[in-house]
Amino acid sequence: MTIIDAPAPSRRAFLTGAGSLVIAVALPVKSRGQSGEERIFGSGESSPVKYAPNAFVRISPDNTVTILIKHIEFGQGPFTGLATLVADEMDADWSQIRAEHAPANAELYGNIMFGGMQGTGGSTAMAASFDVMRKAGAAAKAMLIAAAAEEWGVPAGEITVSKGVISHAGSGNSGSFGDFAEAAAAQEAPAEPTLKTPDQWIYIGKDVPKLDTGAKSTGAAQFTLDIYREGMLTAVIAHPVKFGASVASFDDKAAREIAGVVDVKKISSGVAIYARNTFAALKARKALEVEWDESGAETRSTNDITQERLDATKNRGAIAGEKGAVDDSSFANTENAIEAEYVFPYLVHAPMEPLDAVVERKEDGGVEVWMGSQIPSMDLGVLSETLGLDPSQITLNTVLAGGSFGRRAQSDAHFAREAAEVFMAAGGETPVKLMWTREDDIQGGYYRPLIVHRMRGAVNDAGDITAWEHVIAGQSFVANTPFEGMLQGGVDATMVEGASVIPYDLPNFNTSVHIINNPVTTLWWRSVGHTHTGYAVETFIDELLEKAGKDPVEGRLALMTDPKHQRLANVLERVSAMAGGVTAPEGRARGVAAVESFRSFVAEIAEVSMENGVPRVHKVWCAVDCGIPVNPEIIKAQMEGGIGYGLSAILFNELTLNDGGAVMQSNFHDYRSLRISEMPDVEVEIIASNAPPTGVGEPGTPPIGPAVANAVRRLSGATPRILPMIKSLQA
Amino acid sequence: MSIRFNVNNEERTLDVDPDTPLLWVLRDELRLTGTKFGCGVAQCGACTVHVNGMPRRACVTPVSSLEGANVTTIEGLEGPQADAVREAWAEYDTPQCGYCQSGQIMSAASLLARNPNPSDEDIDKALAGNICRCATYVRIRKAVKAAGEKLGG
């Protein structure tokens, strides 16, 4: 591992201004995969990027230390989490720490788990940053010490740093980081800074106040929607309500008559309206008349699409995982077999802040863009193409985003393209804010795909599960994107993760997949394939164990024989101990589920009763193993949030198309979100670990659905297999 | 049409389309951007402000209905309830993405002004109109209770 002083003078000036210190660290890229991406990026040897220099620490003369965060902050905690790593190694005082988004520059801020592409996803931020950020902090501290040693004329080895104060006991000298910011910047970065041993950590594993809580409690936190530039127009777009439709013609006479409306233009995704204020733009959109060309549109209903996919699952698809032998004869004894069809609907991410961006021409002819960019490398590429500029002429600022859950991680950068088109269609000189409304968000596609599963399982008289067949059918969102490498041999890794390998050692096992594409656009949604595979696998094993007369916890543990599933077994045992088992008080039932996703291990037990045909989840116990717990409270909060997010979907949510293909939902009244009155109490315990840290943004979500479903089965006699549950239970 | 009302104790006279929702007046005209747009149809509560001391959804409140009214936004929210809520919000590090939190805090402060000792049920009822897609609800509930305790409820 080499560390070099990397930033070019221009880069340094851009990042810091005079009198500041930038620590640059170059690390060899070791690509690892999340959600199937290891297939494209492979191991370090095949990585397209060998070295990804990173610059992370800015010390100002005013003694603040700003950490440049290479992952977008939308609630999952990288501002605080990554800053914790740096502050710990620097021995900074937490009160002097600030965080801000790093600029778009893959060379400096590439994600080593995305093969060097700059981006956030797959719960990789902490895992991909643990070494890099600590080294940046250690290097910064060494440079501060070297500067102080020079100034005081004492050996560097005699200088100590504690809580942001640099001291030399022998001479009685002491100073702040700010005092030495300038002198430290002139020091050479150490080639191999010594990292602390875990017993020396002061912030890692303990809780520090989150850096963004204050601004998010006063209205001061700035999101993209809050950006106003001089002379800026607000644009909204009339989009088609059918997927694959395009503009045939439009009549903007009435729209243009509305006071404040400046222009109306056709772009590739619809008709853009530009106005001096938001209300005028919204009013004009209602007055606009558009004729849509639906010749290439999806006109089938979601019922039809579902049936097509269910039919496909009657035959085995491309093999994603297999062991032993599974065929129809494995399930011939119907008394001992279970067959199940599962339907997982289209889901909208519905982050609180709908998509938005601000685009402005710079004085030098380039363009500046502000947006909640989750994959800056992709967004920058598409902006460059659409604006007709070299990427070096584009300043892409990542802004705090009001949630994402996958929605902003666009493999086709469609929103950056739309924003650039809107800007150019208006002449390319006037600053434009493009905003989507909630209706655009709900009806705008890029959903969790509609996926169906067919499962068959058999149990013998001894209570052993003898065969398992799992066929999945749905659409792939990685085809024709830079993530296409996840699709190989007819198997899209994001569709089968969690199903191609299961934690249960069964003698005969077969999982296969059919990819059936259609014009409805889809995307990763918090925990991706695990949203449906976790549900299918964990409800099906629960039913088979019940048929075999086994306890749901002991039965699972007995099948987790491979040592690689030991950590999952540990969280399962822990959660069972926390809840005091799976026996519920009268009138309620408990269900359990355990899912490994994104290299983290989570088990949950849900206690449920039925109220008017709808499950009411009273309490959830959750045990998580995510390696070294860097910020325990953030981990707990992510488990709580992941549970609430998953619960909303499995209880209530589906996006449907009518006969004709039009989206049937439009806003939170018919695509309802979980509310506080429906949120269970959640108790989280974190397994102590010395393993490298892994992610927590997604892994809390997969187990909640099957845990609730398993409880519902005990109450109602049947697993809800058609989601959302209100559909199964009220059918 | 000219309309006159008070925003955060400051008198404002504005000449805008009378149908304009208060939300867009606050944001586009007054640059008070702490009040958020989430749905536009009074379903999510991200735009919650106080009008004459009571919580109101700014996205469906036409500015023409506010002649002479006193509007308080998250930027102008102050007093013992506001302090207690913000302190409790920090204690539990409640926000995640933060986008809905202005609305949550406006609803929470209003609840505590009426009921300084709310039960979980009271909290659920008062805040059920405020959606948080990050589902920070567990912490919101704890923080509102803690704020009530600070207020001596």
Boltz contact constraints between the chains, C-beta under 6 A:
constraints:
  - contact:
      token1: [A, 74]
      token2: [B, 97]
      max_distance: 6.0
  - contact:
      token1: [A, 75]
      token2: [B, 96]
      max_distance: 6.0
  - contact:
      token1: [A, 75]
      token2: [B, 97]
      max_distance: 6.0
  - contact:
      token1: [A, 75]
      token2: [B, 134]
      max_distance: 6.0
  - contact:
      token1: [A, 210]
      token2: [B, 93]
      max_distance: 6.0
  - contact:
      token1: [A, 213]
      token2: [B, 90]
      max_distance: 6.0
  - contact:
      token1: [A, 213]
      token2: [B, 93]
      max_distance: 6.0
  - contact:
      token1: [A, 213]
      token2: [B, 95]
      max_distance: 6.0
  - contact:
      token1: [A, 216]
      token2: [B, 95]
      max_distance: 6.0
  - contact:
      token1: [A, 216]
      token2: [B, 98]
      max_distance: 6.0
  - contact:
      token1: [A, 216]
      token2: [B, 101]
      max_distance: 6.0
  - contact:
      token1: [A, 217]
      token2: [B, 86]
      max_distance: 6.0
  - contact:
      token1: [A, 217]
      token2: [B, 89]
      max_distance: 6.0
  - contact:
      token1: [A, 219]
      token2: [B, 34]
      max_distance: 6.0
  - contact:
      token1: [A, 219]
      token2: [B, 74]
      max_distance: 6.0
  - contact:
      token1: [A, 219]
      token2: [B, 75]
      max_distance: 6.0
  - contact:
      token1: [A, 219]
      token2: [B, 102]
      max_distance: 6.0
  - contact:
      token1: [A, 221]
      token2: [B, 98]
      max_distance: 6.0
  - contact:
      token1: [A, 226]
      token2: [B, 33]
      max_distance: 6.0
  - contact:
      token1: [A, 277]
      token2: [B, 28]
      max_distance: 6.0
  - contact:
      token1: [A, 278]
      token2: [B, 24]
      max_distance: 6.0
  - contact:
      token1: [A, 278]
      token2: [B, 28]
      max_distance: 6.0
  - contact:
      token1: [A, 279]
      token2: [B, 20]
      max_distance: 6.0
  - contact:
      token1: [A, 279]
      token2: [B, 24]
      max_distance: 6.0
  - contact:
      token1: [A, 351]
      token2: [B, 133]
      max_distance: 6.0
  - contact:
      token1: [A, 352]
      token2: [B, 38]
      max_distance: 6.0
  - contact:
      token1: [A, 352]
      token2: [B, 99]
      max_distance: 6.0
  - contact:
      token1: [A, 352]
      token2: [B, 100]
      max_distance: 6.0
  - contact:
      token1: [A, 352]
      token2: [B, 133]
      max_distance: 6.0
  - contact:
      token1: [A, 353]
      token2: [B, 99]
      max_distance: 6.0
  - contact:
      token1: [A, 402]
      token2: [B, 97]
      max_distance: 6.0
  - contact:
      token1: [A, 402]
      token2: [B, 99]
      max_distance: 6.0
  - contact:
      token1: [A, 403]
      token2: [B, 97]
      max_distance: 6.0
  - contact:
      token1: [A, 403]
      token2: [B, 133]
      max_distance: 6.0
  - contact:
      token1: [A, 438]
      token2: [B, 39]
      max_distance: 6.0
  - contact:
      token1: [A, 633]
      token2: [B, 93]
      max_distance: 6.0
  - contact:
      token1: [A, 640]
      token2: [B, 138]
      max_distance: 6.0
  - contact:
      token1: [A, 641]
      token2: [B, 96]
      max_distance: 6.0
  - contact:
      token1: [A, 641]
      token2: [B, 134]
      max_distance: 6.0
  - contact:
      token1: [A, 641]
      token2: [B, 135]
      max_distance: 6.0
  - contact:
      token1: [A, 644]
      token2: [B, 135]
      max_distance: 6.0
  - contact:
      token1: [A, 645]
      token2: [B, 135]
      max_distance: 6.0
  - contact:
      token1: [A, 667]
      token2: [B, 39]
      max_distance: 6.0
  - contact:
      token1: [A, 667]
      token2: [B, 41]
      max_distance: 6.0
  - contact:
      token1: [A, 668]
      token2: [B, 39]
      max_distance: 6.0
  - contact:
      token1: [A, 668]
      token2: [B, 43]
      max_distance: 6.0
  - contact:
      token1: [A, 668]
      token2: [B, 44]
      max_distance: 6.0
  - contact:
      token1: [A, 669]
      token2: [B, 43]
      max_distance: 6.0
  - contact:
      token1: [A, 673]
      token2: [B, 131]
      max_distance: 6.0
  - contact:
      token1: [A, 675]
      token2: [B, 128]
      max_distance: 6.0
  - contact:
      token1: [A, 676]
      token2: [B, 124]
      max_distance: 6.0
  - contact:
      token1: [A, 676]
      token2: [B, 127]
      max_distance: 6.0
  - contact:
      token1: [A, 676]
      token2: [B, 128]
      max_distance: 6.0
  - contact:
      token1: [A, 676]
      token2: [B, 137]
      max_distance: 6.0
  - contact:
      token1: [A, 677]
      token2: [B, 124]
      max_distance: 6.0
  - contact:
      token1: [A, 677]
      token2: [B, 128]
      max_distance: 6.0
  - contact:
      token1: [A, 679]
      token2: [B, 137]
      max_distance: 6.0
  - contact:
      token1: [A, 682]
      token2: [B, 138]
      max_distance: 6.0
